[in-house]
Amino acid sequence: MKVFKTITLLLISVVAFGQKTDSLSAEQILDSSIAFCGGIQKIDKIESSSINYLLIQPDKSTAIITEKRKTGQKYVQSVLSMNHMPQTTFFDGNTLSSVDGSSVIKVRDLESIEEVKLKTFNQVQYGYKALNYELTRLPDKKFNNFDCYVVNAKAAYGYTTMNFFDKTNYRLLMVVYPNGNKSLMIEYMFKDSVLFNSHIVNTFASSDEKQVLKLQHVHLNVNISDLWFNCPYSDKVYTPPHIKTGEFVSRNGEKTVFTRTEKSQDYEDDQGKFIMRRFLKWSNEDTYGLIDEKAINNNDTSPESQILVRIISWDDNEYVCHWIAGKYTDTQDYKIKE
């Protein structure tokens, strides 16, 4: 299985009418971009978000990216695919951890930590402002289809990005990262009157390959358990016995109860009536596949008949997971049945 890198992206008054664009400061350009994104008042109302992207790799293989954040505080990203090793990035507000397949890395370099701090914000422009980045206007840049303002954003210790804003509306079109990688924001949409980029192309300084991110779902101000942001591993990935097998109930409002054994999950309703059985096979220490018993009997080999589940985090009483089945995906919170 291949391991792959992902880049994800990671509002104040509009400039007064009639002001000469040559005299605009970097702060005015950023404030105008934030205003185009919906404005400070609307963005400030977003306390949490849960967002899904379809990731299309250069070789046309795909993965699902799920991001959850508590704005300005915590962030988690899960990358799940039928073809690639799963990855999870945890940031609990202090500690940054990366789980890559079965490897656990405690990240301590300042650049990576600063990058993930920006990802705790839905709009990177707002992140620059909230984190007190130093802004510097650079010479404007004209491309074939866009004329851009260019602004450097610098963190206190030196981490710096270069940002290109469309002169017609101040929309952020491209971010260049310190390593030379780039994110190009191609299309966008509004959710609750706040802008979210819906089509992003990532390029790499080390190659001509491109990654494409397509926005699938945006859920705002949802209740997100802190368990999502806590990496449960110190040095290796594993699923403890009380999570690997047992009887569980959903914490997402569903009434279904299921019993997981080493080889299957049996589902019952809240009255104890049997609903269905899915056969189970572990493919990794925290990842397993499910297939419906009926699908086997009916020789159903469609992508939707097979579910891949990754347990993201857990504690003594509950766990959270990310699953995909064909074009469908979701996250779930479960607790041990009392």
Phi and psi restraints in degrees (value plus and minus 20) as a CYANA .aco file:
   2 LYS   PHI    -104.5   -64.5
   2 LYS   PSI     127.6   167.6
   3 VAL   PHI    -122.4   -82.4
   3 VAL   PSI     117.5   157.5
   4 PHE   PHI    -152.4  -112.4
   4 PHE   PSI     136.9   176.9
   5 LYS   PHI    -113.4   -73.4
   5 LYS   PSI     128.0   168.0
   6 THR   PHI    -147.5  -107.5
   6 THR   PSI     126.8   166.8
   7 ILE   PHI    -143.0  -103.0
   7 ILE   PSI     106.2   146.2
   8 THR   PHI    -149.5  -109.5
   8 THR   PSI     124.3   164.3
   9 LEU   PHI     -94.3   -54.3
   9 LEU   PSI      81.7   121.7
  12 ILE   PHI      75.3   115.3
  12 ILE   PSI     145.2   185.2
  13 SER   PHI    -105.2   -65.2
  13 SER   PSI     129.5   169.5
  14 VAL   PHI    -100.5   -60.5
  14 VAL   PSI     132.4   172.4
  15 VAL   PHI     -78.2   -38.2
  15 VAL   PSI     118.0   158.0
  16 ALA   PHI     -79.0   -39.0
  16 ALA   PSI     121.3   161.3
  17 PHE   PHI     -80.0   -40.0
  17 PHE   PSI     113.6   153.6
  18 GLY   PHI      71.9   111.9
  18 GLY   PSI     -28.1    11.9
  19 GLN   PHI     -89.7   -49.7
  19 GLN   PSI     118.1   158.1
  20 LYS   PHI     -89.1   -49.1
  20 LYS   PSI     112.5   152.5
  21 THR   PHI     -86.2   -46.2
  21 THR   PSI     -46.9    -6.9
  22 ASP   PHI     -85.3   -45.3
  22 ASP   PSI     -43.6    -3.6
  23 SER   PHI    -113.9   -73.9
  23 SER   PSI     -20.8    19.2
  24 LEU   PHI     -86.5   -46.5
  24 LEU   PSI     116.5   156.5
  25 SER   PHI    -105.3   -65.3
  25 SER   PSI     144.6   184.6
  26 ALA   PHI     -79.6   -39.6
  26 ALA   PSI     -58.1   -18.1
  27 GLU   PHI     -85.0   -45.0
  27 GLU   PSI     -58.6   -18.6
  28 GLN   PHI     -87.3   -47.3
  28 GLN   PSI     -58.5   -18.5
  29 ILE   PHI     -84.1   -44.1
  29 ILE   PSI     -65.7   -25.7
  30 LEU   PHI     -82.5   -42.5
  30 LEU   PSI     -64.6   -24.6
  31 ASP   PHI     -81.5   -41.5
  31 ASP   PSI     -58.0   -18.0
  32 SER   PHI     -88.5   -48.5
  32 SER   PSI     -55.7   -15.7
  33 SER   PHI     -86.5   -46.5
  33 SER   PSI     -60.8   -20.8
  34 ILE   PHI     -82.9   -42.9
  34 ILE   PSI     -59.2   -19.2
  35 ALA   PHI     -82.8   -42.8
  35 ALA   PSI     -60.7   -20.7
  36 PHE   PHI     -83.3   -43.3
  36 PHE   PSI     -52.4   -12.4
  37 CYS   PHI     -93.9   -53.9
  37 CYS   PSI     -26.8    13.2
  38 GLY   PHI     113.4   153.4
  38 GLY   PSI     -42.1    -2.1
  39 GLY   PHI      78.9   118.9
  39 GLY   PSI     133.3   173.3
  40 ILE   PHI     -75.2   -35.2
  40 ILE   PSI     -64.7   -24.7
  41 GLN   PHI     -81.6   -41.6
  41 GLN   PSI     -62.4   -22.4
  42 LYS   PHI     -92.1   -52.1
  42 LYS   PSI     -61.5   -21.5
  43 ILE   PHI     -85.9   -45.9
  43 ILE   PSI     -57.3   -17.3
  44 ASP   PHI     -81.1   -41.1
  44 ASP   PSI     -42.6    -2.6
  45 LYS   PHI     -97.7   -57.7
  45 LYS   PSI     -32.5     7.5
  46 ILE   PHI    -107.0   -67.0
  46 ILE   PSI      85.3   125.3
  47 GLU   PHI    -113.0   -73.0
  47 GLU   PSI     -43.5    -3.5
  48 SER   PHI    -173.7  -133.7
  48 SER   PSI     139.4   179.4
  49 SER   PHI    -171.5  -131.5
  49 SER   PSI     130.3   170.3
  50 SER   PHI    -152.3  -112.3
  50 SER   PSI      99.0   139.0
  51 ILE   PHI    -152.6  -112.6
  51 ILE   PSI     118.2   158.2
  52 ASN   PHI    -136.2   -96.2
  52 ASN   PSI     120.7   160.7
  53 TYR   PHI    -147.3  -107.3
  53 TYR   PSI     126.2   166.2
  54 LEU   PHI    -109.5   -69.5
  54 LEU   PSI     103.2   143.2
  55 LEU   PHI    -121.3   -81.3
  55 LEU   PSI     103.7   143.7
  56 ILE   PHI    -129.9   -89.9
  56 ILE   PSI      97.0   137.0
  57 GLN   PHI    -100.6   -60.6
  57 GLN   PSI     143.9   183.9
  58 PRO   PHI     -76.0   -36.0
  58 PRO   PSI     -50.7   -10.7
  59 ASP   PHI    -107.5   -67.5
  59 ASP   PSI      -9.0    31.0
  60 LYS   PHI      57.0    97.0
  60 LYS   PSI     -20.8    19.2
  61 SER   PHI     -90.8   -50.8
  61 SER   PSI     139.8   179.8
  62 THR   PHI    -147.8  -107.8
  62 THR   PSI     141.1   181.1
  63 ALA   PHI    -167.8  -127.8
  63 ALA   PSI     144.9   184.9
  64 ILE   PHI    -130.2   -90.2
  64 ILE   PSI     109.6   149.6
  65 ILE   PHI    -127.3   -87.3
  65 ILE   PSI     106.1   146.1
  66 THR   PHI    -134.3   -94.3
  66 THR   PSI     108.2   148.2
  67 GLU   PHI    -140.4  -100.4
  67 GLU   PSI     116.2   156.2
  68 LYS   PHI    -148.0  -108.0
  68 LYS   PSI     120.5   160.5
  69 ARG   PHI    -166.5  -126.5
  69 ARG   PSI     125.8   165.8
  70 LYS   PHI    -123.3   -83.3
  70 LYS   PSI      92.8   132.8
  71 THR   PHI     -70.4   -30.4
  71 THR   PSI     103.5   143.5
  72 GLY   PHI      53.8    93.8
  72 GLY   PSI     -14.6    25.4
  73 GLN   PHI    -146.7  -106.7
  73 GLN   PSI     -77.0   -37.0
  74 LYS   PHI    -158.0  -118.0
  74 LYS   PSI     136.6   176.6
  75 TYR   PHI    -174.4  -134.4
  75 TYR   PSI     121.1   161.1
  76 VAL   PHI    -160.1  -120.1
  76 VAL   PSI     121.9   161.9
  77 GLN   PHI    -151.1  -111.1
  77 GLN   PSI     107.3   147.3
  78 SER   PHI    -135.9   -95.9
  78 SER   PSI     109.8   149.8
  79 VAL   PHI    -135.1   -95.1
  79 VAL   PSI      99.3   139.3
  80 LEU   PHI    -151.5  -111.5
  80 LEU   PSI     115.3   155.3
  81 SER   PHI    -172.1  -132.1
  81 SER   PSI     130.3   170.3
  82 MET   PHI     -93.6   -53.6
  82 MET   PSI     -36.2     3.8
  83 ASN   PHI    -133.3   -93.3
  83 ASN   PSI     -32.4     7.6
  84 HIS   PHI    -148.6  -108.6
  84 HIS   PSI     141.9   181.9
  85 MET   PHI     -86.1   -46.1
  85 MET   PSI     114.9   154.9
  86 PRO   PHI     -89.6   -49.6
  86 PRO   PSI     133.4   173.4
  87 GLN   PHI    -158.4  -118.4
  87 GLN   PSI     125.3   165.3
  88 THR   PHI    -159.5  -119.5
  88 THR   PSI     116.6   156.6
  89 THR   PHI    -135.9   -95.9
  89 THR   PSI     105.3   145.3
  90 PHE   PHI    -133.7   -93.7
  90 PHE   PSI     113.7   153.7
  91 PHE   PHI    -157.6  -117.6
  91 PHE   PSI      93.0   133.0
  92 ASP   PHI    -116.0   -76.0
  92 ASP   PSI      -6.5    33.5
  93 GLY   PHI      83.9   123.9
  93 GLY   PSI     -40.1    -0.1
  94 ASN   PHI    -150.9  -110.9
  94 ASN   PSI     -66.8   -26.8
  95 THR   PHI    -128.1   -88.1
  95 THR   PSI     114.3   154.3
  96 LEU   PHI    -129.0   -89.0
  96 LEU   PSI     103.5   143.5
  97 SER   PHI    -148.6  -108.6
  97 SER   PSI     124.4   164.4
  98 SER   PHI    -145.0  -105.0
  98 SER   PSI     106.9   146.9
  99 VAL   PHI    -132.3   -92.3
  99 VAL   PSI      94.3   134.3
 100 ASP   PHI    -139.8   -99.8
 100 ASP   PSI      79.7   119.7
 101 GLY   PHI      44.5    84.5
 101 GLY   PSI    -135.1   -95.1
 102 SER   PHI    -123.5   -83.5
 102 SER   PSI     -15.6    24.4
 103 SER   PHI    -114.1   -74.1
 103 SER   PSI     119.7   159.7
 104 VAL   PHI    -138.7   -98.7
 104 VAL   PSI     104.6   144.6
 105 ILE   PHI    -143.1  -103.1
 105 ILE   PSI     106.3   146.3
 106 LYS   PHI    -111.4   -71.4
 106 LYS   PSI      91.9   131.9
 107 VAL   PHI    -108.8   -68.8
 107 VAL   PSI     108.4   148.4
 108 ARG   PHI    -144.0  -104.0
 108 ARG   PSI     -28.9    11.1
 109 ASP   PHI     -92.5   -52.5
 109 ASP   PSI     120.6   160.6
 110 LEU   PHI     -83.8   -43.8
 110 LEU   PSI     -54.4   -14.4
 111 GLU   PHI     -84.3   -44.3
 111 GLU   PSI     -65.7   -25.7
 112 SER   PHI     -84.9   -44.9
 112 SER   PSI     -58.9   -18.9
 113 ILE   PHI     -86.2   -46.2
 113 ILE   PSI     -60.5   -20.5
 114 GLU   PHI     -85.8   -45.8
 114 GLU   PSI     -59.1   -19.1
 115 GLU   PHI     -79.6   -39.6
 115 GLU   PSI     -64.2   -24.2
 116 VAL   PHI     -93.7   -53.7
 116 VAL   PSI     -47.6    -7.6
 117 LYS   PHI     -82.0   -42.0
 117 LYS   PSI     -59.7   -19.7
 118 LEU   PHI     -84.0   -44.0
 118 LEU   PSI     -52.7   -12.7
 119 LYS   PHI     -93.4   -53.4
 119 LYS   PSI     -29.6    10.4
 120 THR   PHI     -94.5   -54.5
 120 THR   PSI     -24.2    15.8
 121 PHE   PHI    -131.8   -91.8
 121 PHE   PSI     121.6   161.6
 122 ASN   PHI     -90.9   -50.9
 122 ASN   PSI     -51.7   -11.7
 123 GLN   PHI    -137.6   -97.6
 123 GLN   PSI     101.0   141.0
 124 VAL   PHI     -82.2   -42.2
 124 VAL   PSI     -51.4   -11.4
 125 GLN   PHI     -80.0   -40.0
 125 GLN   PSI     -63.2   -23.2
 126 TYR   PHI     -86.0   -46.0
 126 TYR   PSI     -54.5   -14.5
 127 GLY   PHI     -82.6   -42.6
 127 GLY   PSI     -62.5   -22.5
 128 TYR   PHI     -77.8   -37.8
 128 TYR   PSI     -62.2   -22.2
 129 LYS   PHI     -90.9   -50.9
 129 LYS   PSI     -64.9   -24.9
 130 ALA   PHI     -86.0   -46.0
 130 ALA   PSI     -52.5   -12.5
 131 LEU   PHI    -115.6   -75.6
 131 LEU   PSI     -10.0    30.0
 132 ASN   PHI      38.5    78.5
 132 ASN   PSI      25.2    65.2
 133 TYR   PHI     -87.6   -47.6
 133 TYR   PSI     125.0   165.0
 134 GLU   PHI    -101.0   -61.0
 134 GLU   PSI     106.8   146.8
 135 LEU   PHI    -128.5   -88.5
 135 LEU   PSI     116.0   156.0
 136 THR   PHI    -154.7  -114.7
 136 THR   PSI     106.7   146.7
 137 ARG   PHI    -100.8   -60.8
 137 ARG   PSI     111.6   151.6
 138 LEU   PHI    -126.6   -86.6
 138 LEU   PSI     151.1   191.1
 139 PRO   PHI     -76.5   -36.5
 139 PRO   PSI     120.7   160.7
 140 ASP   PHI     -80.2   -40.2
 140 ASP   PSI     138.0   178.0
 141 LYS   PHI    -151.6  -111.6
 141 LYS   PSI     110.6   150.6
 142 LYS   PHI    -130.9   -90.9
 142 LYS   PSI     105.7   145.7
 143 PHE   PHI    -126.4   -86.4
 143 PHE   PSI    -197.8  -157.8
 144 ASN   PHI     -79.8   -39.8
 144 ASN   PSI     -61.4   -21.4
 145 ASN   PHI    -133.2   -93.2
 145 ASN   PSI     -26.9    13.1
 146 PHE   PHI    -159.3  -119.3
 146 PHE   PSI     125.1   165.1
 147 ASP   PHI    -132.2   -92.2
 147 ASP   PSI     103.6   143.6
 148 CYS   PHI    -144.3  -104.3
 148 CYS   PSI     124.1   164.1
 149 TYR   PHI    -100.5   -60.5
 149 TYR   PSI     126.7   166.7
 150 VAL   PHI    -143.9  -103.9
 150 VAL   PSI     107.2   147.2
 151 VAL   PHI    -152.5  -112.5
 151 VAL   PSI     107.9   147.9
 152 ASN   PHI    -105.3   -65.3
 152 ASN   PSI     116.6   156.6
 153 ALA   PHI    -139.2   -99.2
 153 ALA   PSI     101.5   141.5
 154 LYS   PHI    -142.7  -102.7
 154 LYS   PSI     106.3   146.3
 155 ALA   PHI     -94.7   -54.7
 155 ALA   PSI     147.0   187.0
 156 ALA   PHI     -76.6   -36.6
 156 ALA   PSI     -58.1   -18.1
 157 TYR   PHI    -113.0   -73.0
 157 TYR   PSI     -24.2    15.8
 158 GLY   PHI     106.4   146.4
 158 GLY   PSI     -35.3     4.7
 159 TYR   PHI     -78.0   -38.0
 159 TYR   PSI     106.5   146.5
 160 THR   PHI    -154.3  -114.3
 160 THR   PSI     114.5   154.5
 161 THR   PHI    -137.8   -97.8
 161 THR   PSI     134.1   174.1
 162 MET   PHI    -129.6   -89.6
 162 MET   PSI     109.1   149.1
 163 ASN   PHI    -143.4  -103.4
 163 ASN   PSI     113.8   153.8
 164 PHE   PHI    -133.6   -93.6
 164 PHE   PSI     102.6   142.6
 165 PHE   PHI    -135.4   -95.4
 165 PHE   PSI     112.9   152.9
 166 ASP   PHI     -82.9   -42.9
 166 ASP   PSI     107.2   147.2
 167 LYS   PHI     -87.2   -47.2
 167 LYS   PSI     -42.0    -2.0
 168 THR   PHI     -96.8   -56.8
 168 THR   PSI     -50.9   -10.9
 169 ASN   PHI    -163.6  -123.6
 169 ASN   PSI     -18.8    21.2
 170 TYR   PHI      51.6    91.6
 170 TYR   PSI      -4.5    35.5
 171 ARG   PHI     -89.3   -49.3
 171 ARG   PSI     117.6   157.6
 172 LEU   PHI     -93.5   -53.5
 172 LEU   PSI      99.9   139.9
 173 LEU   PHI    -121.7   -81.7
 173 LEU   PSI     -50.5   -10.5
 174 MET   PHI    -175.4  -135.4
 174 MET   PSI     123.0   163.0
 175 VAL   PHI    -141.5  -101.5
 175 VAL   PSI     111.3   151.3
 176 VAL   PHI    -129.1   -89.1
 176 VAL   PSI     103.8   143.8
 177 TYR   PHI    -110.2   -70.2
 177 TYR   PSI     145.3   185.3
 178 PRO   PHI     -76.5   -36.5
 178 PRO   PSI     -50.4   -10.4
 179 ASN   PHI    -104.3   -64.3
 179 ASN   PSI     -18.0    22.0
 180 GLY   PHI      74.0   114.0
 180 GLY   PSI     -31.5     8.5
 181 ASN   PHI     -86.2   -46.2
 181 ASN   PSI     135.8   175.8
 182 LYS   PHI    -154.3  -114.3
 182 LYS   PSI     129.5   169.5
 183 SER   PHI    -140.1  -100.1
 183 SER   PSI     104.0   144.0
 184 LEU   PHI    -129.2   -89.2
 184 LEU   PSI     101.6   141.6
 185 MET   PHI    -110.0   -70.0
 185 MET   PSI      85.5   125.5
 186 ILE   PHI    -107.3   -67.3
 186 ILE   PSI     -69.0   -29.0
 187 GLU   PHI    -152.4  -112.4
 187 GLU   PSI     143.1   183.1
 188 TYR   PHI    -168.7  -128.7
 188 TYR   PSI     144.9   184.9
 189 MET   PHI    -164.5  -124.5
 189 MET   PSI     148.9   188.9
 190 PHE   PHI    -134.6   -94.6
 190 PHE   PSI     113.7   153.7
 191 LYS   PHI    -142.8  -102.8
 191 LYS   PSI     100.3   140.3
 192 ASP   PHI      32.4    72.4
 192 ASP   PSI      20.5    60.5
 193 SER   PHI      47.2    87.2
 193 SER   PSI       0.4    40.4
 194 VAL   PHI    -141.2  -101.2
 194 VAL   PSI     117.3   157.3
 195 LEU   PHI     -96.0   -56.0
 195 LEU   PSI     116.2   156.2
 196 PHE   PHI    -152.0  -112.0
 196 PHE   PSI     114.3   154.3
 197 ASN   PHI     -93.0   -53.0
 197 ASN   PSI     106.7   146.7
 198 SER   PHI    -124.1   -84.1
 198 SER   PSI     -32.9     7.1
 199 HIS   PHI    -164.3  -124.3
 199 HIS   PSI      93.2   133.2
 200 ILE   PHI    -144.4  -104.4
 200 ILE   PSI     116.6   156.6
 201 VAL   PHI    -135.4   -95.4
 201 VAL   PSI     105.6   145.6
 202 ASN   PHI    -124.1   -84.1
 202 ASN   PSI     113.4   153.4
 203 THR   PHI    -140.7  -100.7
 203 THR   PSI     140.0   180.0
 204 PHE   PHI    -142.9  -102.9
 204 PHE   PSI     118.8   158.8
 205 ALA   PHI     -85.3   -45.3
 205 ALA   PSI     -46.9    -6.9
 206 SER   PHI    -108.6   -68.6
 206 SER   PSI     -25.9    14.1
 207 SER   PHI    -177.9  -137.9
 207 SER   PSI     153.0   193.0
 208 ASP   PHI    -114.1   -74.1
 208 ASP   PSI     -15.5    24.5
 209 GLU   PHI     -92.0   -52.0
 209 GLU   PSI     134.1   174.1
 210 LYS   PHI    -150.5  -110.5
 210 LYS   PSI     125.0   165.0
 211 GLN   PHI    -131.2   -91.2
 211 GLN   PSI     125.6   165.6
 212 VAL   PHI    -142.7  -102.7
 212 VAL   PSI     113.2   153.2
 213 LEU   PHI    -134.8   -94.8
 213 LEU   PSI     106.3   146.3
 214 LYS   PHI    -136.7   -96.7
 214 LYS   PSI     102.6   142.6
 215 LEU   PHI     -87.3   -47.3
 215 LEU   PSI     113.5   153.5
 216 GLN   PHI    -127.5   -87.5
 216 GLN   PSI     -73.3   -33.3
 217 HIS   PHI    -161.8  -121.8
 217 HIS   PSI     124.7   164.7
 218 VAL   PHI    -149.8  -109.8
 218 VAL   PSI     102.8   142.8
 219 HIS   PHI    -142.4  -102.4
 219 HIS   PSI     104.3   144.3
 220 LEU   PHI    -131.6   -91.6
 220 LEU   PSI     129.1   169.1
 221 ASN   PHI      32.7    72.7
 221 ASN   PSI      25.8    65.8
 222 VAL   PHI    -115.5   -75.5
 222 VAL   PSI     135.5   175.5
 223 ASN   PHI     -98.3   -58.3
 223 ASN   PSI      96.6   136.6
 224 ILE   PHI    -138.5   -98.5
 224 ILE   PSI     101.7   141.7
 225 SER   PHI     -84.2   -44.2
 225 SER   PSI     121.6   161.6
 226 ASP   PHI     -82.2   -42.2
 226 ASP   PSI     -38.3     1.7
 227 LEU   PHI     -78.6   -38.6
 227 LEU   PSI     -50.9   -10.9
 228 TRP   PHI     -80.4   -40.4
 228 TRP   PSI     -50.7   -10.7
 229 PHE   PHI    -116.5   -76.5
 229 PHE   PSI     -23.3    16.7
 230 ASN   PHI    -120.9   -80.9
 230 ASN   PSI      98.0   138.0
 231 CYS   PHI     -93.7   -53.7
 231 CYS   PSI     100.7   140.7
 232 PRO   PHI    -102.2   -62.2
 232 PRO   PSI     -23.0    17.0
 233 TYR   PHI    -128.1   -88.1
 233 TYR   PSI     124.3   164.3
 234 SER   PHI    -118.4   -78.4
 234 SER   PSI     -63.0   -23.0
 235 ASP   PHI    -161.5  -121.5
 235 ASP   PSI     -36.3     3.7
 236 LYS   PHI    -168.2  -128.2
 236 LYS   PSI     135.8   175.8
 237 VAL   PHI    -106.9   -66.9
 237 VAL   PSI     113.5   153.5
 238 TYR   PHI    -180.5  -140.5
 238 TYR   PSI     140.9   180.9
 239 THR   PHI    -133.8   -93.8
 239 THR   PSI     100.0   140.0
 240 PRO   PHI     -89.1   -49.1
 240 PRO   PSI     136.7   176.7
 241 PRO   PHI     -75.6   -35.6
 241 PRO   PSI     -56.9   -16.9
 242 HIS   PHI     -93.0   -53.0
 242 HIS   PSI     -33.6     6.4
 243 ILE   PHI    -121.8   -81.8
 243 ILE   PSI     -53.4   -13.4
 244 LYS   PHI     -85.5   -45.5
 244 LYS   PSI     -59.2   -19.2
 245 THR   PHI    -154.7  -114.7
 245 THR   PSI     134.0   174.0
 246 GLY   PHI     126.1   166.1
 246 GLY   PSI    -190.2  -150.2
 247 GLU   PHI    -133.5   -93.5
 247 GLU   PSI     107.9   147.9
 248 PHE   PHI    -153.1  -113.1
 248 PHE   PSI     133.2   173.2
 249 VAL   PHI    -149.5  -109.5
 249 VAL   PSI     130.7   170.7
 250 SER   PHI     -94.4   -54.4
 250 SER   PSI     126.4   166.4
 251 ARG   PHI    -125.4   -85.4
 251 ARG   PSI      -9.1    30.9
 252 ASN   PHI    -123.8   -83.8
 252 ASN   PSI      -2.2    37.8
 253 GLY   PHI      76.6   116.6
 253 GLY   PSI     -29.9    10.1
 254 GLU   PHI     -96.2   -56.2
 254 GLU   PSI     130.2   170.2
 255 LYS   PHI    -119.1   -79.1
 255 LYS   PSI     -19.5    20.5
 256 THR   PHI     -90.1   -50.1
 256 THR   PSI     120.8   160.8
 257 VAL   PHI    -135.0   -95.0
 257 VAL   PSI     117.4   157.4
 258 PHE   PHI    -154.8  -114.8
 258 PHE   PSI     131.1   171.1
 259 THR   PHI    -132.4   -92.4
 259 THR   PSI     102.6   142.6
 260 ARG   PHI    -125.5   -85.5
 260 ARG   PSI     107.3   147.3
 261 THR   PHI    -131.0   -91.0
 261 THR   PSI    -193.8  -153.8
 262 GLU   PHI     -84.8   -44.8
 262 GLU   PSI     -42.9    -2.9
 263 LYS   PHI    -143.8  -103.8
 263 LYS   PSI     -26.4    13.6
 264 SER   PHI    -178.9  -138.9
 264 SER   PSI     145.7   185.7
 265 GLN   PHI    -145.9  -105.9
 265 GLN   PSI     102.0   142.0
 266 ASP   PHI    -125.1   -85.1
 266 ASP   PSI     111.0   151.0
 267 TYR   PHI    -128.4   -88.4
 267 TYR   PSI     118.0   158.0
 268 GLU   PHI    -152.3  -112.3
 268 GLU   PSI     136.0   176.0
 269 ASP   PHI    -101.2   -61.2
 269 ASP   PSI     159.7   199.7
 270 ASP   PHI     -91.0   -51.0
 270 ASP   PSI     -25.2    14.8
 271 GLN   PHI    -118.9   -78.9
 271 GLN   PSI     -17.4    22.6
 272 GLY   PHI      66.9   106.9
 272 GLY   PSI     -11.5    28.5
 273 LYS   PHI    -102.4   -62.4
 273 LYS   PSI     110.0   150.0
 274 PHE   PHI     -84.0   -44.0
 274 PHE   PSI     114.7   154.7
 275 ILE   PHI    -128.9   -88.9
 275 ILE   PSI     -73.0   -33.0
 276 MET   PHI    -186.8  -146.8
 276 MET   PSI     147.9   187.9
 277 ARG   PHI    -148.1  -108.1
 277 ARG   PSI     117.3   157.3
 278 ARG   PHI    -139.9   -99.9
 278 ARG   PSI     112.1   152.1
 279 PHE   PHI     -99.7   -59.7
 279 PHE   PSI     129.9   169.9
 280 LEU   PHI    -149.4  -109.4
 280 LEU   PSI     120.7   160.7
 281 LYS   PHI    -163.8  -123.8
 281 LYS   PSI     105.2   145.2
 282 TRP   PHI     -97.3   -57.3
 282 TRP   PSI     109.1   149.1
 283 SER   PHI    -126.5   -86.5
 283 SER   PSI     -33.8     6.2
 284 ASN   PHI    -174.5  -134.5
 284 ASN   PSI     155.1   195.1
 285 GLU   PHI     -85.2   -45.2
 285 GLU   PSI     -43.0    -3.0
 286 ASP   PHI    -147.9  -107.9
 286 ASP   PSI     -10.3    29.7
 287 THR   PHI    -151.0  -111.0
 287 THR   PSI     115.6   155.6
 288 TYR   PHI    -162.7  -122.7
 288 TYR   PSI     139.0   179.0
 289 GLY   PHI    -126.9   -86.9
 289 GLY   PSI     128.1   168.1
 290 LEU   PHI    -146.0  -106.0
 290 LEU   PSI     122.6   162.6
 291 ILE   PHI    -158.9  -118.9
 291 ILE   PSI     114.3   154.3
 292 ASP   PHI     -85.8   -45.8
 292 ASP   PSI     116.2   156.2
 293 GLU   PHI     -77.6   -37.6
 293 GLU   PSI     -58.5   -18.5
 294 LYS   PHI     -86.1   -46.1
 294 LYS   PSI     -55.3   -15.3
 295 ALA   PHI     -83.8   -43.8
 295 ALA   PSI     -58.7   -18.7
 296 ILE   PHI     -85.7   -45.7
 296 ILE   PSI     -65.1   -25.1
 297 ASN   PHI     -83.5   -43.5
 297 ASN   PSI     -52.4   -12.4
 298 ASN   PHI    -116.1   -76.1
 298 ASN   PSI     -13.1    26.9
 299 ASN   PHI      35.3    75.3
 299 ASN   PSI      21.0    61.0
 300 ASP   PHI    -107.1   -67.1
 300 ASP   PSI      93.0   133.0
 301 THR   PHI    -132.2   -92.2
 301 THR   PSI      -1.5    38.5
 302 SER   PHI     -86.9   -46.9
 302 SER   PSI     133.5   173.5
 303 PRO   PHI     -76.1   -36.1
 303 PRO   PSI     -53.7   -13.7
 304 GLU   PHI     -91.9   -51.9
 304 GLU   PSI     -35.9     4.1
 305 SER   PHI     -99.6   -59.6
 305 SER   PSI     -32.1     7.9
 306 GLN   PHI    -135.9   -95.9
 306 GLN   PSI     109.3   149.3
 307 ILE   PHI    -134.5   -94.5
 307 ILE   PSI     110.6   150.6
 308 LEU   PHI    -127.4   -87.4
 308 LEU   PSI     107.0   147.0
 309 VAL   PHI    -141.5  -101.5
 309 VAL   PSI     112.8   152.8
 310 ARG   PHI    -140.7  -100.7
 310 ARG   PSI     105.4   145.4
 311 ILE   PHI     -98.2   -58.2
 311 ILE   PSI      97.4   137.4
 312 ILE   PHI    -106.0   -66.0
 312 ILE   PSI     -66.1   -26.1
 313 SER   PHI    -175.1  -135.1
 313 SER   PSI     142.5   182.5
 314 TRP   PHI    -180.7  -140.7
 314 TRP   PSI     142.4   182.4
 315 ASP   PHI    -160.6  -120.6
 315 ASP   PSI    -176.5  -136.5
 316 ASP   PHI     -88.3   -48.3
 316 ASP   PSI     -44.3    -4.3
 317 ASN   PHI    -142.0  -102.0
 317 ASN   PSI     -31.1     8.9
 318 GLU   PHI    -177.2  -137.2
 318 GLU   PSI     151.8   191.8
 319 TYR   PHI    -170.3  -130.3
 319 TYR   PSI     142.6   182.6
 320 VAL   PHI    -146.6  -106.6
 320 VAL   PSI     127.7   167.7
 321 CYS   PHI    -164.3  -124.3
 321 CYS   PSI     142.8   182.8
 322 HIS   PHI    -144.5  -104.5
 322 HIS   PSI     112.8   152.8
 323 TRP   PHI    -153.6  -113.6
 323 TRP   PSI     134.9   174.9
 324 ILE   PHI    -155.8  -115.8
 324 ILE   PSI     127.2   167.2
 325 ALA   PHI    -168.0  -128.0
 325 ALA   PSI      79.4   119.4
 326 GLY   PHI      42.5    82.5
 326 GLY   PSI    -144.1  -104.1
 327 LYS   PHI    -108.5   -68.5
 327 LYS   PSI     -20.0    20.0
 328 TYR   PHI    -117.8   -77.8
 328 TYR   PSI     127.1   167.1
 329 THR   PHI    -175.4  -135.4
 329 THR   PSI     136.0   176.0
 330 ASP   PHI    -189.2  -149.2
 330 ASP   PSI     154.4   194.4
 331 THR   PHI    -143.2  -103.2
 331 THR   PSI     134.4   174.4
 332 GLN   PHI    -159.9  -119.9
 332 GLN   PSI     127.7   167.7
 333 ASP   PHI    -134.4   -94.4
 333 ASP   PSI     110.1   150.1
 334 TYR   PHI    -147.9  -107.9
 334 TYR   PSI     131.7   171.7
 335 LYS   PHI    -146.6  -106.6
 335 LYS   PSI     136.1   176.1
 336 ILE   PHI     -89.1   -49.1
 336 ILE   PSI     111.8   151.8
 337 LYS   PHI     -87.0   -47.0
 337 LYS   PSI     113.5   153.5
